[in-house]
Amino acid sequence: MGGNYYYFCSQLPALQPGAVPPFTLAEFDERVAGILPPADFAYVSRCGFPPDRGADLPAGSVGAAYRSWEFALRGEIARLRVAEGHGDAIDLPPETDAFADIREQIGGAASAPNPLERERRVDQLRWRRLDELAFGHEFTVEAVACYRLRLAILEKNRQFVAETGRNNFEEAVGLIDRNSAE
């Protein structure tokens, strides 16, 4: 892996947490495939959300570091849900002290008043982690990998909010209609 991508990275539109992505992951991959060498493209395209536990990511890469952190984050979320009586302790991943700060951060996110706000707060943690991982890797394949991960988070949120919100709204309206007809 390697290469400097000054021009490519400087042409990418800025991504902001919670914003509408400027293009889809598929469109991004199409752009990147024509610019990055095959080995770099193969690496970047394996950096997604949610991370694939079985994806072959180079040791020491931003993608591998993010995946480890994300699974630690998910483990802490699962532990919190079990502690609140919303899950089963049987499938909990082993605890790790590698990311000790996650426990405290998840506690703050869990205090949000509703599930959507909790998800936004967790995504802010994800975004900050990607900021940390991207530091010092500007204009490299690692910057492109971080960009793809951020784009994947934004795409997840767009689908989460639009589809789920619409379905929940339609179910609520249908329930109101049925109850008022009775």
C-alpha positions in Angstrom: 0.0 0.0 0.0 1.2 3.4 -0.6 0.9 6.3 -2.9 0.1 9.9 -2.4 -3.2 11.1 -3.4 -2.9 14.9 -3.0 -5.1 15.8 -6.0 -7.7 13.2 -5.4 -8.1 13.9 -1.7 -8.2 17.6 -2.2 -11.1 17.2 -4.7 -13.3 15.2 -2.3 -16.2 17.1 -0.9 -16.1 17.6 2.9 -18.1 15.2 4.9 -19.9 16.3 8.1 -21.5 14.1 10.7 -25.2 13.8 10.2 -25.1 15.4 6.7 -26.5 14.0 3.5 -23.6 12.2 1.7 -22.6 13.8 -1.6 -22.6 10.4 -3.4 -23.2 6.7 -2.6 -20.6 4.2 -1.6 -21.0 2.6 -5.1 -20.4 6.0 -6.8 -17.3 6.6 -4.6 -16.0 3.1 -5.3 -16.4 3.7 -9.0 -14.4 6.9 -8.8 -11.7 5.4 -6.6 -11.3 2.3 -8.8 -10.1 4.3 -11.7 -7.5 6.2 -9.6 -6.0 4.0 -7.0 -3.7 1.1 -7.9 -5.5 -2.3 -7.6 -3.9 -3.2 -4.2 -4.9 0.2 -2.7 -8.4 -0.1 -4.1 -8.8 -3.6 -2.8 -7.9 -2.3 0.7 -10.1 0.8 0.6 -13.1 -1.1 -0.7 -12.8 -3.5 2.3 -13.2 -0.5 4.7 -16.9 -0.3 5.4 -19.6 0.0 7.9 -20.3 -2.2 9.7 -16.8 -3.5 9.5 -16.4 -7.0 8.2 -14.8 -9.2 10.8 -13.3 -11.4 8.1 -12.1 -8.7 5.7 -8.4 -9.0 5.0 -7.0 -5.7 6.2 -3.3 -5.0 6.5 -1.9 -5.1 10.0 -1.3 -1.6 11.3 -3.7 0.0 8.8 -6.3 2.6 9.6 -9.0 0.1 8.5 -7.7 -2.6 10.8 -7.4 -0.2 13.7 -10.9 1.2 13.1 -12.4 -2.3 12.9 -10.8 -3.3 16.3 -12.1 -0.1 17.9 -15.6 -0.6 16.4 -15.9 -4.2 17.7 -14.8 -2.9 21.2 -17.4 -0.2 20.9 -20.1 -2.8 20.0 -19.0 -5.0 22.9 -19.5 -2.1 25.3 -22.9 -1.3 23.9 -23.9 -4.9 24.3 -22.6 -5.0 27.9 -24.6 -1.8 28.7 -27.8 -3.3 27.1 -27.4 -6.5 29.2 -26.9 -4.4 32.4 -30.1 -2.5 31.5 -31.9 -5.8 31.0 -32.2 -5.5 27.2 -30.0 -8.4 26.1 -28.5 -11.8 26.8 -25.0 -12.1 28.4 -24.3 -15.4 26.7 -23.0 -13.8 23.4 -21.0 -10.9 24.9 -17.6 -10.4 23.4 -14.7 -10.6 25.9 -13.9 -7.4 27.7 -10.8 -5.5 26.7 -8.9 -2.6 28.2 -7.4 -1.7 24.8 -10.0 1.0 24.5 -10.8 1.8 28.1 -12.3 5.2 27.3 -15.1 3.6 25.3 -17.0 2.6 28.5 -17.3 6.2 29.7 -18.2 7.5 26.2 -20.9 4.9 25.7 -22.4 5.8 29.0 -22.7 9.4 27.8 -24.3 8.4 24.6 -26.8 6.1 26.4 -28.1 9.0 28.4 -29.7 10.5 25.2 -33.5 10.9 25.4 -34.4 8.7 22.4 -32.9 5.9 20.2 -32.2 8.2 17.3 -30.3 10.7 19.4 -28.3 7.8 21.0 -27.4 6.6 17.5 -26.2 10.1 16.6 -24.1 10.3 19.7 -22.5 6.9 19.0 -21.8 8.0 15.4 -20.1 11.1 16.8 -17.8 8.8 18.8 -17.1 6.9 15.5 -16.4 10.2 13.7 -14.0 11.3 16.4 -12.2 8.0 16.3 -11.8 8.3 12.5 -10.4 11.8 13.0 -7.8 10.4 15.4 -6.9 7.6 13.0 -6.7 9.9 10.0 -4.3 12.3 11.7 -0.9 12.2 10.0 -2.3 10.3 7.0 -3.5 13.2 4.9 -3.3 12.6 1.2 -2.6 8.9 1.5 -4.5 5.7 0.9 -5.3 5.8 4.6 -7.1 9.2 4.2 -9.1 7.6 1.4 -10.0 4.6 3.7 -11.1 7.0 6.4 -13.2 8.9 3.9 -14.9 5.7 2.7 -15.6 4.7 6.3 -17.2 8.2 7.0 -19.2 7.9 3.8 -20.4 4.5 4.9 -21.6 5.9 8.2 -23.5 8.7 6.5 -25.1 6.3 4.1 -26.1 4.0 7.0 -27.8 7.0 8.7 -29.6 8.1 5.5 -31.1 4.6 5.2 -31.7 4.3 8.9 -33.6 7.6 9.2 -35.5 7.5 5.9 -36.6 3.9 5.8 -37.2 3.3 9.5 -38.8 6.6 10.1 -41.2 6.2 7.2 -42.1 2.7 8.3 -42.7 3.7 11.9 -44.7 6.7 10.8 -46.9 4.6 8.5 -47.4 2.0 11.2 -48.4 4.7 13.7 -50.9 6.3 11.2 -52.3 2.9 10.4 -52.8 2.1 14.1 -54.5 5.5 14.7 -56.8 4.9 11.7 -57.7 1.4 12.9 -58.3 2.6 16.5 -60.4 5.6 15.4 -62.5 3.3 13.1 -63.5 1.1 16.1 
